[in-house]
Amino acid sequence: MSKRIHDQEYNRGEWAELYVFLRLLGTGRLHAADSELDCKPDSFLEVSKVLRCEASGEPLAYEVDSVAGTVTVRRGCGAGETPKSAERGMAACKGEFPQASLFSCDGAAPTLAAGTDDAPLERVDGEGCCERVVSMADCERAAHGLFRHLVSSESRAKTMHAPAEVCDFVDSIGVRNPKAPGVQGRDKAYGGKADIVIETRDGRNALVNRMGFSVKSQFGSPATLFNASPSAPLLYWVAHCDDALMKEFNALHDARGNRGWFACCQPFFDRHGLRVSFARARNAGSFERNLLFVREGMLEIIAACVRERFIGGAPTSDVAAVTASVAEQNPMRYPPAVASAVYEKAMKDFLYAAFSGMSATKPWDGVEQVNGGYIVVKPDGDVLCYHANDREEFREYLFRNTVFEYVSAKKYGWSLIEKIDGEYLLPVNFSIRFKK
């Protein structure tokens, strides 16, 4: 028997996925964002359905009727992706939903779905599939109740439970886990980075699409876009080094006993006249191969940016600023008239690839793993998205809102000079995260 959602603890970013789920059911709309992450009032997707598949394999569809102000929860036939998943859902369902009450999260009396005239909220449709009807207003109240809890001063712990009244409500509509996969076969159909799968109607052209979206929040810790890997650092030649200098460099630590990269290690190169240049990626079989799918020369461009930030003494970690500095140096020898634009486009390509599923270690074939886009929960609770039609604005957003992040030297196996086949090599590791 699976654990009740009442008993589970998650961090804010993970609970944000449940918040987005409830908010979309409550509002029935997903507005687009511009390149500054401001709402575009006239550009939105009408949410007609949200698809989930709980850990037990049961498919659920949450059908939004904005005119009636209702959400119909269907479990079983037609709710999932495949006939087999629907059969599993029917077997688990047996004609019933959990017997929890439908509470409003502000303490008000339970709300019947509009137009039901005190009819039961549970029913079995003509195909023998389980249904439950709730109001969009109750979904919206549950979303607000969860959001207030996540941003309250009393909820500063790393992980937390959701409020009991929110858990009661989502349990009553079949939710067992805030991070449940969207549908059966999600990884294949929508990509491993799809946190929520929704069926939408585009307000601009009335087209209906089923899309997977990645969810990130701005009220938790800044999300990481590209993760460091201990097995995939970049390797740099250290010219004019010898065994004595290597030993001295590797022994450097700050007053607290940490590696002290920026305070102790970075100045060491200039002080001793050591020249550092890119050699190769340690994990050439995966990382270098993956970058070829982004563009030719991408490895060298990334290596130049990492060198500028962590060795060259760039005063900022801002991706756009570091890229501009590398463009001025132009290590790839592009024509000066277009160099700045080429480096900027290359970095946008890299960031979008990282968002779309590329990593440093797992083989990637260049196929984008999120076919819908990216949902952002802003600090005020607003939920906005970038979707396929706004690709360039999203790439601009990634470029202007990410930083090169220092990662633990011990955990990620870098910062110590190595002597390999008579050459002195320095492994450097990094990640890229959002500013907020």
N, C-alpha and C positions, 0 to 999 in steps of 0.2 A: 504494500500500500504506500503510495507516495505521500511525502510530508505535506501538511497543510501550508499554505502560503503564510499563515499567521506565525508559524514557527521558524521562518527563514530570515536570515540576515544578509543584506547586500550593501554595497557602497552606493553613493548617490548616483554615479553614472549608470549603474545597473538598474536602480529603481527608476531612473529617468526613462528607460524603455517602457515601463508600465505606465508612467505618466503620459508619454506620447500616445500610447495605445488608448488610454482613457480620454485624452484631450481630443483625439481625432474622432472618436465615437461621439463625443459631446458636442463638437462644433460642426463636424461634417465637412470641414474645409482644411486644406493645407496650403498656406500662402507661400509664394516664392520670395526669395531674398535677393537683394542686389549685391554688388561686389563689396559693399560696406556692411553687409548683414543687416540691412534695414528692410522692412516689409515693403513689398510691391503690392499695393492694395488691389490693383486691377489684374494681377496675375496669380491665379490660384488653381488648385486641383480640387474638384469635388470628390470627397471620399464616399464611395458607394459600398465598399466592403473591406474588412480587415480579416486576414486569414491567419490562423494559428494552428499549431499541432503540438499538443501537450506531450509530456514525456512518455505517457502510456501509449502514444501512437494515435490517439483519437483526434480527428480533424474537427475544427470548429470554424464557422464563418459568422462574422458579425456584420449583418447587413443594415446599412444606415438609410433611413427614410427621413430626409430633412423636412419634407412637407408635413408628414404626420408627427415628426418629432420623436421617432422611435428607433430603437435598435433591436433587430430580430436576431437572436443567437440560435444558430442551427448546428446541431451536432448529428453527424451521421451522413446520410445520403446528400451528395452535392456539396458538402462542406469542405472537403479536402481536394487534393490534386488528382488522386487516382481512385478507381473503383476499389482496389484492395484497401487503401487507407480508409475509404468510406465504410467498408465492411468492418474493419477493426473498430472504427468509431461507433458503429451500431452495436457491436458486441459489448463495448464498454458502457454504452449509454443505457440500454435496457429501458428506454422510455422515460428516463428521469434526469433532472439536474439536481445538484446538491440542494438540500432543504434549508439553506440559509435564507434569512430575510433579506429583502431589498431595502437597505437603509439609505436615507439621504445622509451625506457626510457632514451636514451642518446640524444634525440632530432633529431635523424635521421628520414628519411622519412619512412612511414609505409612499412612493409615488407610483401610481398605476400608469401604464403606457397610455398615451393620448388615444382617445377614441375606443377604449376597451370596455367602458361602461361596467366596470367591476367584473369583467370576465377574467378567468384564470390567466395568470401570466405564463403558465406552462401549458403546452399542448403538443399533440402529435399531428403532423401534417398528413396530407393525402398519400404521401409516399412512405409513411411510417417512420419519418425522421423526427427527432426531438427538437422542439422549439421553445424558446423563452423570449418574451418581449419585455424590454425595459425602456425607460424614457432616456432620450439624449440628455435631458437635464440632470438625471441622476448620474450619468457618466461624467458630465462636466463637474458636478459637485464632488464626485470622488477624485477627479483629477486635481481640483483645487485643494482638497483636503490633503492629498499626498504631497503636493508641491509645498504647501505651508509647512508641513512637517520636515521636508528635506532642507528647507532654507532657514528653519528656526534656529535660534541660538542654543536651544536645548538639544539639538541634533548634530553636535560637532564630532561625534565618534566616527571612526573610519568606516564601520559598518553599523547597520541599524535594522530594526524591524519597521514595517509600515504600520500606520495607525490601525487599530483593531477594526474601526468602522469601515475603513477602506478595504481591509482584508475580507471582511464579511461580504462586502458588495462584490468584489471581483471573484471570490469563491463561489458566489451564487450564480455567476455567469460562466463558470467553467475554467477560470484561470487558476493554475496551480503554481506557476513559476513566472516571474516577470520577464525572464529571458528565454521563454519557450521559443523553439524554432517557428518560423512563420507557417510552413507547410511541409508535407512530406517531400523529400528530394530537394530541399531548399538549396543545398550546396551546389547541386548540378544546375538547377534552373535559375537561381538568383545570385549565387556566389556566397562564399562563407562569411562575407562581411555584411550580409543583409540581416539587420536586426528586426525588421518588421516588413511584412509583405502586405500591400494594400492594392485594392482595385479602385481605380480613380476615373473620373470623368473630367477632362481638361475644360476649364471654364472658357477658354479661348476658342476651342474648335469642336467641343463635345465628343472628342475621341475617348474611347474607353480602353484603358490599359491596366495590366496587372504588373506591378513593379516591386522590387525589393529596395529598401532604403537602409542605409547605415545611420545610427542614431548617436549623436554626441551631445553632451550637456556642458554648459558654461558655469554651472553653479557647483561643480565638483572640482577635482584636480584637473588641470589641463590635459586633454587627451593626447596620446602619442599617435602620430601619423605613420612614422617609419621607425620600427624597433631595431635597436642594436642587437647583435648576435655575437656571443663569445667566439664562435667559429668563423666569423667573417669580417675581421678587421681589414683596413687598408694598410698596406706596407709601404714605408718610405725609406729610401736610402739615406743614410747619414754620412755625408762626405767629411773627410778630415777627422774622423773619429778614430780612437784607438782603445785598447783594452782598459787603460787607466781612466779615460774619460767616460767610457761605458759604465765602469764600476762606480764612478763618482755620480754620474747621472742617475743610475738605478737606485742609489742610496738616498736620493733627495726625499725629504718629508717636511711638512709644515710643523708649526709649534704644537699642533694637536695630534701629531702622528699620522696624519693623512697624507696622501700623495702630494697634494698641493700643486696641481698641475699649472694653473695660471700664475700662482705666486712664486713657485720655485722652479718648475720644469721649463716652462715656456721661455723665460729669460735666459736660461742656460745656453741655448743655441747661439744667440747673438754674442753672449759674453765670451764664448769659446770659439767663435768663428765657424760653427758647424753649419753646413749647407744641407738642407733637407729637400729631397725631390721624390716624386711618386715613383714607385717601382711596380707594384701589382696588387691585386686583391689576393688575400690568403686563400679564400674559398673561390678560386677562379671557376670551378665547375658549376656553381650555382649563381652567385652574385654577378659575376662578369657576364655570364650567359644571359641572365635576366635583363641586365641593362642593355644588351644588344637589341632586345625587343622594344626598348624605349626609343633609342636612337643610336646611331654610330657615334662613338666618342663620348658617350654618356659617362662611362667609368672615369675617364680622365677629367671631365668637367666636375663631377662630384668630388673626386680626389683633390682638385684644385680648390674647391670651396672649403672642404674639410681642412686642408692645409692652411688656408687663409685664416680660418677661425681659430684653430687649435695650435698652430705653430707660428703663423705669420703675425699674430698679435692683433687681429681685427678687433676694434673696440666694441663691437656689437655682435650678438648672436643672430640677429634678424636675417632671415633667409634672403630677402630682397636686397638688403644692404650688402651682405657678403657677396651675393651674385654680382652686384654692380661693381664691387671692388675687383673681383676676378675678371670681369669684362674689361676693365681698364688695363689690366695686365695682359689680357688676351693670350693665354698660354697655348690656345689651339690655333693661333695665327689666322683667325678669320679676317676678311676684309674689314678695315676699321669702320667703314660707313655703316655696316650692319652688325658689327660684333656685339654691341649691347643688346640688340633685339634677339640675336641668336642665343646668347647665354640665358637670357630671360625665358625664352621659349623652351629651351632645354630643361631648365629647372622646373618650369610649370609641367612639362611632360613627365619628369621624374616624380613630382609630388602627386600628380593625378594617377600615375601608375601605382604608387605606394597606396593611395586611397583605394584603388581598384583591385588590389590583391597581391601586388608584387612585394616580396620580402627578400632579405639577404641570403636566405638559406634554402627555401623551398623552391624547386623548379617551377617556373612560370612561363606560360606560352603566349603572353601578351593579350589574353582575353580578359576584358574587364569583368570583374566578379560582382559588381553591383549594377544592375541594369536600370535602376530607377534614379538613385541619387543619394542625397545626404540631408538628413534632418538635424537641425540645431535647436536645442532648447536654450533660450537666452536667459540671463540672470533674472529677468522679470517674469519668466514663465512662458513667454511667447514662443510658439513653435513655428519655425520657418524651414524652408527647404530650398535646395538647389536640385534641379532635375535635368534630364537629358537635354531639354530644350534650352537650358541655361548653362551649358557646358563652359563657355568662355568666361562667364561671370564667376563660376565656381573655381575655375583654374586661377583666376585673378585673386579670388578670396584666399585660396590656399597659399599663393605666393606672398601675399601681403600680411598673412596672419600666422606664420609659422617661424620657428627658430631652431637653430642647431643646438642640441642639448648635450651637455657634458654628462657622461654616464660613468658609473663606478669603474675605476681602473681594475680593481680586484675582481669584481663580478664578471666583467666583460673582457678580461684578459688582454689589456693593452697598457701602454705608457712606459714599458721597460724595453730598452734597446737590446736586441738579440744579435748574436753573431752567427750567421748562416753561410757556410761555404766561403769564409773569409770576408763576407760583406756585413756591414753593420746596418741592421734594419730596425725601424721603429714601427710597431703596430699601433694604429690609431682607430678607435671605435667611436661611434656617434649614434645618436638618434635624432629624429626631427619631431617636434611636438607643436601643438597649437599654443598661441600666446595666452589664451584664456579659454 
